[in-house]
Amino acid sequence: MIFGHTTLCALALISICVGALANPLAQSATPSTEIATKPANEPPVDALVQRAIDVVGGQKEIQFLRIEGVVSSPQGITHIQILAKGAGPEKFRVIQKLPGGQSMESGTDGELAWLRSPLDGTWRLLDRRGVLTAAVGVLPNRMMVAIFERFPNRKLGPLEKKDGVMCQRIDMKDREGLEAAAWIEESTGKLRVLQTSEGAATFVPTMMTIEAWTKVGDLDIPRRISIRRGESLTTSDFTLISGDPIDAALFAPPVEVMLLSKGKDPNDKSRSTSSDAPSIKP
């Protein structure tokens, strides 16, 4: 999955929600120029998709985004903190506290990129592109672009109610023929429900529902998301979502990463290094 380490715990929050829906979205690392450059006379279905992307700022230059929250799943509770600078993003950092007591961190300061394994606590340097690709599944503005890039074959469905809200249904397929459906609120343009299956042989529908939103500047950001796959339910609650400026020092690589970048062993006990990932603080 993310960073090529499928045995590691997936990034929580939105990455859990998107990753559970189908195949990994890592191939959608950048916003689609196809989506971004639709002509004025675009078909209604494409206009609906573009509106859903614009609601969360999919094509806007977001300066800062900070998200903190809790993911509750059958495996337990994960606490997560996310920092991002720039729509790319230019800088990116995620810290997770996992159900078993382990911690996991990934990030990039714009030059170095790193990952701290939750399995043994070891640090490793990464290709920066891998970290930024992971941002597709974590940042709301990137997630919405990735979802619709994932399912490029789309047609307009009927108007239907979801949880009492009138929505426009869009029926979709990915390039391998996996079917999906999206319900977009008629009045707001927000994505409300996304449903996929994993093929006819093992039909297990997966449904993502965006249950609540919050305003960040002129953007609407999902605040509560639920994922149901069969009897399994995962919920993501964002207790803090902010677009306020973030201190550049919070994107700085941990001391272990700096040692690795200099060819030194961060596990050398003769050195004074931190044993845990540094906390993100205000």
C-alpha positions as CSV (number, residue, x, y, z in Angstrom):
1,M,0.0,0.0,0.0
2,I,1.4,3.4,0.9
3,F,5.2,3.7,0.5
4,G,5.2,0.0,-0.7
5,H,5.0,-1.3,2.9
6,T,1.7,-3.3,2.7
7,T,2.3,-5.0,6.0
8,L,2.4,-1.6,7.9
9,C,-0.6,0.0,9.3
10,A,-2.3,2.2,6.7
11,L,-2.4,5.9,7.3
12,A,-5.5,6.7,9.3
13,L,-8.3,9.2,8.7
14,I,-9.1,9.7,5.0
15,S,-6.4,7.3,3.7
16,I,-8.2,4.5,5.6
17,C,-11.5,5.6,4.1
18,V,-10.2,5.8,0.5
19,G,-7.9,2.8,0.8
20,A,-10.8,0.6,1.9
21,L,-12.8,1.4,-1.2
22,A,-10.8,-0.3,-3.9
23,N,-7.2,-0.6,-5.1
24,P,-4.6,1.8,-3.7
25,L,-4.8,5.4,-5.1
26,A,-1.1,5.9,-5.2
27,Q,-1.2,6.1,-9.0
28,S,-3.2,9.4,-8.6
29,A,-0.3,11.4,-7.1
30,T,-1.2,14.7,-8.8
31,P,-4.5,16.4,-9.7
32,S,-5.7,15.4,-13.1
33,T,-5.2,17.9,-15.9
34,E,-8.2,16.3,-17.5
35,I,-10.4,17.2,-14.6
36,A,-8.8,20.6,-14.2
37,T,-9.2,21.8,-17.8
38,K,-12.7,20.9,-18.7
39,P,-14.3,23.3,-21.2
40,A,-17.2,25.5,-20.4
41,N,-19.6,23.3,-22.2
42,E,-18.6,20.2,-20.3
43,P,-21.3,17.4,-19.9
44,P,-23.4,17.6,-16.7
45,V,-21.7,14.6,-15.1
46,D,-18.3,16.2,-15.4
47,A,-19.7,19.5,-14.1
48,L,-21.0,17.7,-11.0
49,V,-17.6,16.0,-10.4
50,Q,-15.8,19.3,-10.8
51,R,-18.1,20.9,-8.3
52,A,-17.5,18.2,-5.7
53,I,-13.7,18.7,-6.2
54,D,-14.0,22.5,-5.9
55,V,-16.0,22.3,-2.7
56,V,-12.9,20.9,-0.9
57,G,-10.4,23.1,-2.7
58,G,-9.2,20.5,-5.2
59,Q,-7.8,23.1,-7.6
60,K,-7.0,25.8,-5.1
61,E,-3.6,26.7,-3.7
62,I,-4.0,25.8,0.0
63,Q,-1.3,27.4,2.1
64,F,-1.6,25.4,5.3
65,L,-3.7,22.6,6.6
66,R,-3.6,20.9,10.0
67,I,-5.8,18.0,10.9
68,E,-6.0,16.1,14.2
69,G,-8.4,13.3,14.9
70,V,-9.3,9.8,16.0
71,V,-10.0,6.7,13.9
72,S,-12.1,3.9,15.5
73,S,-12.0,0.5,13.8
74,P,-12.3,-3.1,14.7
75,Q,-8.5,-3.1,15.4
76,G,-8.9,-0.3,18.0
77,I,-8.4,3.4,18.2
78,T,-5.7,5.4,16.3
79,H,-4.8,9.0,17.1
80,I,-3.4,11.0,14.2
81,Q,-1.9,14.4,13.5
82,I,-1.4,15.7,10.0
83,L,0.4,18.9,8.9
84,A,0.6,20.1,5.3
85,K,2.0,23.1,3.6
86,G,1.1,24.0,0.0
87,A,-1.4,22.2,-2.3
88,G,1.2,19.8,-3.6
89,P,1.9,19.6,-0.7
90,E,5.3,21.1,-0.5
91,K,5.9,19.9,3.1
92,F,4.0,17.1,4.8
93,R,4.0,15.3,8.1
94,V,1.8,12.6,9.7
95,I,2.2,11.1,13.2
96,Q,0.1,8.2,14.4
97,K,-0.4,6.6,17.7
98,L,-1.6,3.0,16.9
99,P,-4.0,0.8,18.9
100,G,-1.1,-1.5,20.1
101,G,0.8,1.4,21.6
102,Q,3.3,1.8,18.7
103,S,3.8,5.0,16.8
104,M,4.3,5.7,13.2
105,E,5.6,8.8,11.4
106,S,6.1,9.8,7.8
107,G,6.9,13.2,6.3
108,T,9.0,15.5,4.1
109,D,10.5,18.9,4.8
110,G,10.7,19.6,1.1
111,E,14.0,17.9,0.7
112,L,14.4,14.8,3.0
113,A,11.5,12.3,3.3
114,W,11.2,9.7,6.0
115,L,9.2,6.9,7.6
116,R,9.3,5.5,11.1
117,S,8.1,1.9,11.2
118,P,5.5,1.0,13.8
119,L,6.8,-2.6,13.9
120,D,10.3,-2.0,15.3
121,G,10.6,1.8,15.6
122,T,13.3,2.0,13.0
123,W,13.7,5.0,10.7
124,R,14.4,5.0,7.0
125,L,14.8,7.6,4.3
126,L,12.3,7.5,1.5
127,D,11.9,8.9,-2.0
128,R,10.1,12.2,-1.5
129,R,7.6,11.3,-4.2
130,G,6.4,8.4,-2.2
131,V,5.5,10.6,0.7
132,L,3.7,13.1,-1.5
133,T,1.8,10.2,-3.2
134,A,0.6,9.2,0.2
135,A,-0.8,12.6,0.7
136,V,-3.4,11.7,-2.0
137,G,-5.2,9.5,0.6
138,V,-4.9,11.9,3.6
139,L,-5.6,15.4,2.5
140,P,-9.2,16.1,1.7
141,N,-8.6,18.3,-1.3
142,R,-6.3,15.6,-2.8
143,M,-8.6,12.8,-1.9
144,M,-11.5,14.1,-3.9
145,V,-9.4,14.5,-7.0
146,A,-8.0,11.0,-6.6
147,I,-11.5,9.4,-6.1
148,F,-12.8,10.7,-9.4
149,E,-9.5,10.0,-11.3
150,R,-9.8,6.4,-10.0
151,F,-13.1,6.1,-11.8
152,P,-12.9,8.0,-15.1
153,N,-15.8,6.2,-16.8
154,R,-18.9,8.0,-15.4
155,K,-22.5,8.5,-16.3
156,L,-25.4,10.4,-14.8
157,G,-27.8,8.4,-12.7
158,P,-31.2,9.4,-11.1
159,L,-31.9,11.7,-8.2
160,E,-32.0,9.7,-5.0
161,K,-32.3,10.4,-1.3
162,K,-29.4,9.5,1.0
163,D,-30.1,9.9,4.7
164,G,-33.0,12.2,3.8
165,V,-30.9,14.4,1.5
166,M,-31.6,14.6,-2.2
167,C,-28.5,13.6,-4.1
168,Q,-27.5,13.1,-7.7
169,R,-26.2,9.6,-8.4
170,I,-23.2,9.1,-10.6
171,D,-22.4,5.5,-11.8
172,M,-18.8,4.9,-12.4
173,K,-16.2,2.3,-13.5
174,D,-12.4,2.2,-13.2
175,R,-10.0,1.2,-15.9
176,E,-10.3,-2.5,-14.8
177,G,-14.1,-2.5,-14.8
178,L,-14.6,-2.1,-11.1
179,E,-18.0,-0.5,-10.6
180,A,-18.7,2.3,-8.1
181,A,-21.4,4.8,-7.4
182,A,-21.2,8.3,-6.0
183,W,-24.0,10.4,-4.5
184,I,-23.5,14.1,-4.6
185,E,-25.7,16.5,-2.7
186,E,-27.9,18.4,-5.1
187,S,-28.0,21.6,-3.1
188,T,-24.3,21.8,-2.0
189,G,-22.3,19.8,-4.5
190,K,-20.7,17.8,-1.7
191,L,-19.9,14.2,-2.0
192,R,-22.1,12.3,0.5
193,V,-21.7,8.6,-0.3
194,L,-19.2,6.6,-2.3
195,Q,-19.9,2.9,-2.8
196,T,-17.7,0.2,-4.5
197,S,-17.5,-3.5,-4.7
198,E,-14.5,-5.8,-5.1
199,G,-15.8,-7.8,-8.1
200,A,-18.6,-10.2,-8.7
201,A,-16.7,-13.3,-7.4
202,T,-16.3,-11.8,-3.9
203,F,-19.0,-9.2,-3.8
204,V,-18.5,-7.2,-0.6
205,P,-19.8,-3.7,-1.0
206,T,-17.8,-0.9,0.7
207,M,-19.6,2.3,1.5
208,M,-18.0,5.6,2.5
209,T,-20.3,8.2,4.0
210,I,-19.2,11.8,4.7
211,E,-21.4,12.5,7.7
212,A,-20.3,16.0,8.8
213,W,-18.3,18.9,7.4
214,T,-16.5,21.9,8.8
215,K,-15.6,25.3,7.2
216,V,-11.9,26.2,6.8
217,G,-11.7,29.6,5.2
218,D,-13.8,29.3,2.0
219,L,-13.5,25.5,1.9
220,D,-15.6,22.7,3.2
221,I,-13.6,19.9,4.7
222,P,-15.0,16.5,5.8
223,R,-15.1,16.3,9.6
224,R,-16.6,12.8,10.2
225,I,-16.4,9.9,7.8
226,S,-17.6,6.4,8.2
227,I,-16.6,3.3,6.2
228,R,-18.7,0.2,6.2
229,R,-17.5,-3.0,4.5
230,G,-19.8,-5.9,5.3
231,E,-20.1,-6.0,9.1
232,S,-16.9,-4.0,9.6
233,L,-17.3,-0.3,10.5
234,T,-14.5,2.3,10.7
235,T,-15.2,5.9,11.7
236,S,-12.9,8.9,11.4
237,D,-13.6,11.9,13.6
238,F,-11.5,15.1,13.0
239,T,-11.4,17.0,16.3
240,L,-9.3,19.8,14.8
241,I,-9.1,21.1,11.2
242,S,-7.3,24.4,10.7
243,G,-5.9,26.5,7.9
244,D,-3.9,28.7,10.2
245,P,-0.1,29.2,9.5
246,I,2.1,26.4,10.8
247,D,5.6,27.0,12.3
248,A,8.2,25.8,9.8
249,A,10.0,24.0,12.7
250,L,7.2,21.5,12.9
251,F,8.2,20.2,9.5
252,A,11.8,19.7,10.5
253,P,13.1,16.1,10.2
254,P,13.7,14.2,13.5
255,V,17.3,13.9,14.6
256,E,17.3,10.3,13.6
257,V,16.5,11.2,10.0
258,M,19.2,13.9,10.0
259,L,21.7,11.2,11.1
260,L,20.6,8.9,8.4
261,S,21.0,11.6,5.8
262,K,24.6,12.0,6.9
263,G,25.2,8.3,6.6
264,K,25.3,7.7,10.4
265,D,23.5,5.1,12.4
266,P,20.6,6.5,14.4
267,N,20.5,3.3,16.5
268,D,24.0,3.9,17.8
269,K,23.4,3.9,21.6
270,S,26.4,6.2,22.1
271,R,24.5,9.0,20.4
272,S,21.8,11.0,22.2
273,T,18.7,10.7,20.0
274,S,15.0,10.6,20.7
275,S,13.4,7.2,20.9
276,D,10.0,8.5,19.9
277,A,8.7,10.6,17.1
278,P,8.5,14.2,18.1
279,S,5.0,15.4,18.9
280,I,3.3,18.0,16.8
281,K,2.5,20.9,19.1
282,P,0.9,24.3,18.5
